[in-house]
Amino acid sequence: MIQTAPTPAGDARIHWFDAGNAKLTLALGHGAGGGVEARDLRALAAALPERGVTVALVEQPWRVAGKKVAPAPKTLDSAWTALWPVIAGRGGPVVAGGRSAGARVACRTAKELGAVAVLALSFPLHPPGKPEKSRAEELTGAALPALVVQGAKDPFGRPEEFPPGTRLVPVPDGDHGFAVPKKAAIGQDGALAVITEAVAEWLAGLPG
């Protein structure tokens, strides 16, 4: 089901993947270079409902409007915040998450919105080649249980670059979009299975 939700930046769309008797809802935002069709978001939306997790893929207003460039972080945050009551209104705990820029939005807003945890897919720890421009404070500042799923070859931050104590699942040979080379032993389906299994296990272990 696709639901339109108004925000200060224009209409957003929520793509619902419902679980019967859902234990919780996982809200996922997309990155600045793509939309809800990203392979990891689609894989989670396909795999989690049968495990009792409703997935809400959030399409930011700039994508709905057909624009190619994402707006400033403040605009992304305000849109996400505006549609949160629609997601939370279904009842039950909600985990905030997203990939890349969407993960940053989730980290910046989760505590304020009452999320119970944060899922960061391909968190852009720093711009490629500029490790000194770290965004680690956004991740640690969420002050909630958090899981990072990161490609082993992500130029925006490899797993070993994250702060000590980060709960992190590396995806072997994965890049920022979790694509793996054709010669990789794990294969593309295997890489996505690493993501879905790790996230499902983590979500099942959350309190409440």
Secondary structure, DSSP 8 states (H G I E B T S, - for coil): -EEEEEETTEEEEEEEE--TT-SEEEEEE--TT--TT-HHHHHHHHHSGGGTEEEEEEE-HHHHTT-SS---HHHHHHHHHHHHHHHHTT-S-EEEEEETHHHHHHHHHHHHHT-SEEEEES---S-TT-TTS--HHHHHTT-S-EEEEEETT-TT--GGGS-TT--EEEETT--TT----TT-SSHHHHHHHHHHHHHHHHHHTS--
